[in-house]
Amino acid sequence: MSVEPQRPLALTSGDPSGIGPDIALAAWASRTRHALPPFYVLGDVDQLSSRARTLGLPIELKLSDPGSAVRDFEATLPVVPLRNRLIDRAGDPSPANAAGIIEAIERGVADAMSGAAGAIVTGPIAKKPLYDAGFAFPGHTEFLAHLAGQAIGKPVKPVMMLAGPSLRAVPVTIHIPLAAVPSALTTELIVETGRITAADLARRFGIARPRIAVAGLNPHAGEDGAMGREDIDIVHPAVAALQAEGIDARGPLPADTLFHAEARQAYDAALCMYHDQALIPAKALAFDETVNVTLGLPFVRTSPDHGTAFAVAGTGAARANSLVAALRLAARLAEAEAGYRDA
């Protein structure tokens, strides 16, 4: 059997006015210490060079392409150039960079879909500069799902997972007001999210029979209806439906006792009903090591679990820990995905 050559990871540097370029440069500088997989940056070499000078990082950048990136990576940071230029204004986001930010995401997806890249790792973006330039998607993940759907010719349902050293947490509803959660939460949505979570845990995380803990919506999981009927009428039927499909799911479970150390030993992922129910424990347990993983896509996508941090861009204060974790996890998931396809 022939051995597949190593494929680099495609890294989008995110909004160039944020810390995306800072942590991309810092990650490459620490590549040997962290045993990082080869990656290339989809960006603007002049903008990255400017930021490297600002940060005092003596890093050699090289114009490259996905096919040469693995070879180039050892001595230089490979940069695959964009058609749209990016301006370097640390801490001062501009709609003028929107075209390049969007192009980088599009190119990363295209490279991952074609097999030129093993996976895509996305740097943090801010929504407002994109909205000001006419961006029509709610956020990063929805745009990725749109691009994936275009590529395979059918709709794609993306699922957010926060993956840390001791907790994987999945929010069923994400960026909506807390007051809107009860009306947005449906049995069908919980089942679909649980199904995708179980499938990716098996396919990419190598967990043969994933155990899914399903959190209740209300305090004490509703306490038999005393604190709301959503857990009886919506969540419990979803758990039963997942079990009927052969998925090892249990719940609804009280969220206040779901995340301590002993409880976490009983499941492989926690299915949470809303954004903060998942993200607060994930970030409290491992803020610098937690990775945002998008499940349900036809390619592997990870991202650092933080935003653009405009206030510290270009100051040298940004830490690359989460990006390092995202790169390492992307390489592991991509290897598992390749093995699954070849099996």
N, C-alpha and C positions, 0 to 999 in steps of 0.2 A: 504494500500500500504506500502510495506517495504521501509525503508529509506536506500539508498546506503551508506555504510561506507565511511568515508573520505579517499580519495586516496592522497598520498603525491606527490609532484612534484619531478621529476628527474632533478638534476642540474649537468651538466658537468662543471668541474672547468676550462676547457679550457687549454691553454698552461701553464704548471706549472711554466714556467720562467717569465710569465707575471703577471698581477694583478688579474687574475681569482681567484686564491686561496685567495688572500688578501680580495677581496670583498665578496667572499663566507663566509669567517670567520667573516667579519665585519657585513654582513647581519644577520647571525645567532645571533651574539652578540646583535643586535638591534631588535630581533624578537618580543619582547613584546612591545617595543615602537612603532613599525610600524604595529603591529598586523599581522605578516607575516603568511602565510599558511605553514603547515609542508612541509619540503623538505629534501631530502637526497642528498649527494654529491657522484657522481660516480668518484672515485679518489683513491689516495694512502694515507692511514692514516699516514704513516711515513713522506711523503712529506708535508702533511697538518700540522702535528705536528711540523715539522721543521719550516715551515713558521709562524705558530702561535707563536713560541718562538722568532723568529726574530722580529716579530711585537709587542711582549710583550703582547699578548692576552691570558689570562688564560682561555682557552676554552677546555672543556673536549670533546674528540672525542670518538665515539663508533662505532665499526664494527657492521654493521646492514644489513638489507635486506629490500626491499620495503614493505613487510608485517609488519615489526616491526617499520618502520621509524616514523609513526605518534606517536606511544607511546614513542619512544626514544627521539623525537624532543624537548620535553619540557625541559629536563635537560641536554641533550647532543646533539652534532651535529652528526647525523647519517652519516656514510660513508659506502657505498657499494663498496667493494674492487674490483679492476680490476686484471686480470691475469698478465698484463704487469705493471711493476713497473714504477714509475715516479721519476725522480731525481729533487732535489730542488736546482736550480741554478738561483736565482732571477736575472733578467736582462740579462741572457746569454742563449738564446734559443739554443736547441740542437735537431738534428734529432733523437737522442737516445730516446726522449720522444714521437716520432710520433706514435709508436704502441699503447701506452697507451691513447694518445689523441683520436686516431681513435676508439679504443675500447670503450671509454667512450661514444662517439656519437652513436656507434652501439648499445650499451647496453641501452642508453636512449630511442632510437627509439623503440627497442624491448619491453621495459617496457611500453612505451606509447601505442604501438599497442596491447599489451596483456591486457591492463587495470590495470597493476600493478601500473603504475603511471598515475596521472590525466593529465599531460602534461610534456613536456620537456623544460627546460630553459637551454640555452647553454652559457657557458662562452666564452670569446673571444679567437680566435686562430689566429696564424700567418701562412700565406701560405708558406713562403720560407722553414722553417724547415720541413714541410710536403712534399713539392716538393722534397727537398733534400733526403727524405727517400722513394721517389717513389709514392707519393700520386697522383692519376690520375684525380682529379676533379678540376674544376676552383676555387671552394671555398666551404665554409660550407654549404650554402643553396643547391647547386647542389648535394652535397653528401647526404644531408637529403632527397632530392627528389628521388635520386637513391634508397636509402634504403626503402623509402615509396613505390616506384614502385615495388620493389622486393616483398615487403610484400603483396601487393594487386594484383599483377599480371598484372599491366598495367601502362603505363607512367603517371607521375604526373607533372603538370606544377606549379612550385612554384612562388609566387608573393610576393615581398618585400613590407611591409608597415612600415612606421615610424609613430608610434602612440604616440601623446603627449596629454597634457591636453586640448589644444585648436586647434590642427591640426592633421589630419591623411593624410599622403601624400604617394602616390604610384608611384615609377618610372617605366615606361614601359620598357625602356632599362636601364641597370644597369652598370656593370663594363666593359665598352668599351670606347675607346677614343672618345672625343667629335666629332672629324672629321668623325668617323664611324657611328654616330647616324643617319643621314638622310638616309643612305642606309640600316641600320638595321630596321628602323621604317617602319612598314607596317600597313595597315588598319586591317588586321587579327590579328596582335599582339596586337594592341590597344583594339580591341573588346574582345579578349580572356582575357586580363588583366582586363578590366572593368567588364566583366562578373563574373570572380572569385572574384573580389573586392566586387561587389554588393552581391554576394551569401554569402560571409563570414561576411559582415556587418549585413546581416539579420540573419544568423544562429548563429553567435557567439557573435556579438556585440548587438544584440537585436533591431536593427533598422528595422522596418517593411518595409519601402519603402526608401531605401537609396538614397540620392541625390549625384550624382557624377559630380564634376566640372572637365572638361577636358581642360588642358592647351594647348595653341598653342605651336608649336615648335619655331617659329620665333618671333622676336620682334613685338609687337602689333598683335600677331596671324597672321602675314604675311601681314596685311593691304591690304586685297583684292588682294593678289598676288604681291604687290609692293616690298615685302621683301622675296620673295620665294613662291613657289607654294605648298610646302608640306602641309600646313594647309588646302588648298583647295582640293588637290588631295588625301591626306592620312588621315588627322585627321577628317575633316568634314564628310566624308563617314562613318568613324568608329562611330562617335557620332550618326549619323542617324541610323546605324545598331543596336546600343545599344538601342536607343529609340524604334525601331521596335520590339525589344524583350521585351518591357515593362519596361525597366530600365530608371529611371529618370536621364538622362545624358544631359548635355548641354555644348556647346563649338563649336569650340575651342575658349578659352578665353585668353586674354593677360595675361601672367604670371606676369607682373610687377604690376598688380592691383589685383591679385588673393589672396594675403595672408595677407592683412591688416585686422584689427579686424572686421570691418563691413562686408567685403566680406566673411570672414570665417563663418559667421552666415548663409549663404545661401547654404551650402553644408556639407555633412558628410565625404567626402573624396575628395582629389584633385588627379586626375590622371595626372601625369607629364611625359614629353616626355624623360627626361634623368636624370641621377643620381643627379647632383647638383641642378637641378631645383626643386627636391623634398627635398633633404637633407639639403640644405642651410636654407630654411625657418624653417624646422622642428627643426634643431639644434639651430638656432638663437632664436627661441621662447622659447624653453625649453630644453637646452642641457642636464641637469642632470635628467630630468624626461621623456625623450622620450625613447620609447621602439621599438626595431626591432621585428616585428611580421611577420612570414611567413604564408601567406594565401595559400589556395589550397592544403594543406596537409591533410591526413586523421587523423591527430592528431594536438593538439595545440602545437605550438612552439613559444617561445619568447626569446629575448636575449637583454642584455644591448646594448645601441647604442653607443659603443665605442670599441676601439681596445685593444690590449694587454698591451700597455703602458709600455714596458720593462724598460724604463728609471726610472720609479718610483716604480717598483715592489720591494716589501720587505722593502720599506722606510716608510710606514705608511701614505703616501700622497694620496693614491688612495681613492676615494669616492665611496661608495656603492649605491648612490642614484638611478642610472639607473637600477642596479640589483634588488634593492628593488621594483622599479616600475615594472620591468619585472616579478618578482615573483607574485606580487599582480594581475597584468593583466592576467597572465597565469592561476591563480586560477579562476578568474572571467570568462574567456573564456572557461575553462574546464567545469565549472558548467553549462554554457549555452549550451555547446556541449552535455553534458550528458542529459540535459533537452530536447534538440532537438531530440536526439535518442529515448528517452523514450516517447515522445509525440505521 
